[in-house]
Protein backbone atom coordinates (compact mmCIF):
# COMPACT_ATOMS: atom_id res chain seq x y z
CA UNK A 1 0.00 0.00 0.00
CA UNK A 2 1.31 3.40 -0.92
CA UNK A 3 2.49 5.73 1.81
CA UNK A 4 2.98 9.45 1.40
CA UNK A 5 5.46 11.31 3.56
CA UNK A 6 5.65 15.09 3.72
CA UNK A 7 8.72 17.03 4.76
CA UNK A 8 10.04 20.56 4.72
CA UNK A 9 7.70 22.20 7.18
CA UNK A 10 8.91 24.41 9.99
CA UNK A 11 8.89 27.85 11.53
CA UNK A 12 9.41 30.84 9.25
CA UNK A 13 8.98 34.57 9.62
CA UNK A 14 6.35 36.63 7.87
CA UNK A 15 7.45 37.08 4.25
CA UNK A 16 9.66 34.00 4.28
CA UNK A 17 9.67 30.91 2.09
CA UNK A 18 9.45 27.16 2.52
CA UNK A 19 9.59 24.23 0.13
CA UNK A 20 7.51 21.22 1.05
CA UNK A 21 8.16 17.78 -0.39
CA UNK A 22 5.95 14.73 -0.59
CA UNK A 23 7.52 11.36 -1.31
CA UNK A 24 5.70 8.15 -2.13
CA UNK A 25 6.78 4.73 -1.00
CA UNK A 26 5.20 1.39 -1.79
CA UNK A 27 3.62 2.91 -4.86
CA UNK A 28 4.05 5.42 -7.63
CA UNK A 29 2.96 8.93 -8.57
CA UNK A 30 2.96 8.26 -12.30
CA UNK A 31 -0.47 8.61 -13.92
CA UNK A 32 -2.04 10.04 -10.75
CA UNK A 33 -3.17 13.58 -10.07
CA UNK A 34 -1.67 15.00 -6.88
CA UNK A 35 -2.66 17.71 -4.49
CA UNK A 36 -1.78 19.74 -1.42
CA UNK A 37 -4.26 20.63 1.30
CA UNK A 38 -3.90 22.35 4.64
CA UNK A 39 -5.73 22.45 7.93
CA UNK A 40 -5.45 25.22 10.48
CA UNK A 41 -6.58 24.70 14.10
CA UNK A 42 -10.35 24.72 14.36
CA UNK A 43 -10.84 24.88 10.61
CA UNK A 44 -11.74 22.47 7.84
CA UNK A 45 -9.05 20.96 5.66
CA UNK A 46 -8.84 23.14 2.57
CA UNK A 47 -7.45 22.88 -0.92
CA UNK A 48 -4.12 24.55 -1.63
CA UNK A 49 -2.85 23.30 -5.00
CA UNK A 50 -3.16 20.45 -7.47
CA UNK A 51 -1.15 19.13 -10.38
CA UNK A 52 -2.28 16.80 -13.14
CA UNK A 53 -0.69 13.44 -13.83
CA UNK A 54 1.77 14.84 -16.38
CA UNK A 55 2.17 18.29 -14.82
CA UNK A 56 0.34 19.75 -17.79
CA UNK A 57 -2.18 21.49 -15.57
CA UNK A 58 -1.96 23.12 -12.18
CA UNK A 59 -4.52 24.79 -9.99
CA UNK A 60 -4.27 26.93 -6.88
CA UNK A 61 -6.49 28.29 -4.18
CA UNK A 62 -7.08 32.01 -4.33
CA UNK A 63 -4.77 32.45 -1.33
CA UNK A 64 -1.99 30.52 -3.04
CA UNK A 65 -2.08 32.06 -6.50
CA UNK A 66 1.04 34.07 -7.22
CA UNK A 67 2.80 32.83 -4.09
CA UNK A 68 2.79 29.02 -4.28
CA UNK A 69 4.13 26.74 -7.00
CA UNK A 70 3.32 23.05 -7.21
CA UNK A 71 5.56 20.70 -9.16
CA UNK A 72 6.33 17.01 -9.45
CA UNK A 73 9.10 14.66 -10.45
CA UNK A 74 7.59 11.34 -11.42
CA UNK A 75 11.04 9.75 -11.76
CA UNK A 76 11.57 10.38 -8.05
CA UNK A 77 7.95 9.79 -6.98
CA UNK A 78 8.09 13.19 -5.35
CA UNK A 79 5.90 16.28 -5.38
CA UNK A 80 6.82 19.76 -4.19
CA UNK A 81 5.15 22.92 -3.00
CA UNK A 82 7.26 26.05 -3.12
CA UNK A 83 5.71 28.66 -0.86
CA UNK A 84 6.89 32.27 -1.02
CA UNK A 85 5.86 35.42 0.77
CA UNK A 86 4.30 33.45 3.59
CA UNK A 87 2.09 35.16 6.13
CA UNK A 88 0.64 34.07 9.50
CA UNK A 89 -2.63 33.04 7.79
CA UNK A 90 -0.66 30.28 6.07
CA UNK A 91 0.02 28.60 9.41
CA UNK A 92 -1.43 25.09 9.22
CA UNK A 93 -0.64 21.43 8.86
CA UNK A 94 -0.01 20.75 5.18
CA UNK A 95 -1.03 17.42 3.67
CA UNK A 96 -0.19 15.87 0.33
CA UNK A 97 -2.62 13.56 -1.39
CA UNK A 98 -2.77 11.23 -4.35
CA UNK A 99 -5.80 11.05 -6.61
CA UNK A 100 -7.07 8.15 -8.67
CA UNK A 101 -5.24 6.26 -11.38
CA UNK A 102 -5.78 7.67 -14.88
CA UNK A 103 -8.24 10.24 -13.56
CA UNK A 104 -8.02 13.05 -16.13
CA UNK A 105 -10.94 15.13 -14.84
CA UNK A 106 -10.11 18.64 -13.75
CA UNK A 107 -10.01 20.61 -11.51
CA UNK A 108 -9.06 18.54 -8.48
CA UNK A 109 -9.97 20.72 -5.50
CA UNK A 110 -12.18 18.39 -3.45
CA UNK A 111 -10.91 16.11 -0.70
CA UNK A 112 -13.03 13.20 -1.87
CA UNK A 113 -11.15 13.15 -5.16
CA UNK A 114 -8.05 11.88 -3.36
CA UNK A 115 -7.59 8.39 -1.96
CA UNK A 116 -4.25 8.49 -0.15
CA UNK A 117 -2.98 11.10 2.26
CA UNK A 118 0.23 11.83 4.07
CA UNK A 119 0.48 12.42 7.80
CA UNK A 120 1.06 16.14 7.38
CA UNK A 121 3.84 18.60 8.09
CA UNK A 122 3.47 21.67 10.29
CA UNK A 123 4.06 25.11 8.81
CA UNK A 124 4.16 28.01 11.26
CA UNK A 125 4.57 31.59 10.11
CA UNK A 126 5.41 34.11 12.81
CA UNK A 127 4.49 37.77 12.55
C-alpha positions in Angstrom: 0.0 0.0 0.0 1.3 3.4 -0.9 2.5 5.7 1.8 3.0 9.5 1.4 5.5 11.3 3.6 5.6 15.1 3.7 8.7 17.0 4.8 10.0 20.6 4.7 7.7 22.2 7.2 8.9 24.4 10.0 8.9 27.9 11.5 9.4 30.8 9.3 9.0 34.6 9.6 6.3 36.6 7.9 7.5 37.1 4.3 9.7 34.0 4.3 9.7 30.9 2.1 9.5 27.2 2.5 9.6 24.2 0.1 7.5 21.2 1.0 8.2 17.8 -0.4 6.0 14.7 -0.6 7.5 11.4 -1.3 5.7 8.1 -2.1 6.8 4.7 -1.0 5.2 1.4 -1.8 3.6 2.9 -4.9 4.0 5.4 -7.6 3.0 8.9 -8.6 3.0 8.3 -12.3 -0.5 8.6 -13.9 -2.0 10.0 -10.7 -3.2 13.6 -10.1 -1.7 15.0 -6.9 -2.7 17.7 -4.5 -1.8 19.7 -1.4 -4.3 20.6 1.3 -3.9 22.4 4.6 -5.7 22.5 7.9 -5.5 25.2 10.5 -6.6 24.7 14.1 -10.4 24.7 14.4 -10.8 24.9 10.6 -11.7 22.5 7.8 -9.1 21.0 5.7 -8.8 23.1 2.6 -7.4 22.9 -0.9 -4.1 24.6 -1.6 -2.9 23.3 -5.0 -3.2 20.5 -7.5 -1.2 19.1 -10.4 -2.3 16.8 -13.1 -0.7 13.4 -13.8 1.8 14.8 -16.4 2.2 18.3 -14.8 0.3 19.7 -17.8 -2.2 21.5 -15.6 -2.0 23.1 -12.2 -4.5 24.8 -10.0 -4.3 26.9 -6.9 -6.5 28.3 -4.2 -7.1 32.0 -4.3 -4.8 32.4 -1.3 -2.0 30.5 -3.0 -2.1 32.1 -6.5 1.0 34.1 -7.2 2.8 32.8 -4.1 2.8 29.0 -4.3 4.1 26.7 -7.0 3.3 23.1 -7.2 5.6 20.7 -9.2 6.3 17.0 -9.5 9.1 14.7 -10.5 7.6 11.3 -11.4 11.0 9.8 -11.8 11.6 10.4 -8.1 8.0 9.8 -7.0 8.1 13.2 -5.4 5.9 16.3 -5.4 6.8 19.8 -4.2 5.1 22.9 -3.0 7.3 26.1 -3.1 5.7 28.7 -0.9 6.9 32.3 -1.0 5.9 35.4 0.8 4.3 33.4 3.6 2.1 35.2 6.1 0.6 34.1 9.5 -2.6 33.0 7.8 -0.7 30.3 6.1 0.0 28.6 9.4 -1.4 25.1 9.2 -0.6 21.4 8.9 0.0 20.7 5.2 -1.0 17.4 3.7 -0.2 15.9 0.3 -2.6 13.6 -1.4 -2.8 11.2 -4.4 -5.8 11.1 -6.6 -7.1 8.1 -8.7 -5.2 6.3 -11.4 -5.8 7.7 -14.9 -8.2 10.2 -13.6 -8.0 13.0 -16.1 -10.9 15.1 -14.8 -10.1 18.6 -13.8 -10.0 20.6 -11.5 -9.1 18.5 -8.5 -10.0 20.7 -5.5 -12.2 18.4 -3.5 -10.9 16.1 -0.7 -13.0 13.2 -1.9 -11.2 13.1 -5.2 -8.1 11.9 -3.4 -7.6 8.4 -2.0 -4.2 8.5 -0.1 -3.0 11.1 2.3 0.2 11.8 4.1 0.5 12.4 7.8 1.1 16.1 7.4 3.8 18.6 8.1 3.5 21.7 10.3 4.1 25.1 8.8 4.2 28.0 11.3 4.6 31.6 10.1 5.4 34.1 12.8 4.5 37.8 12.6 
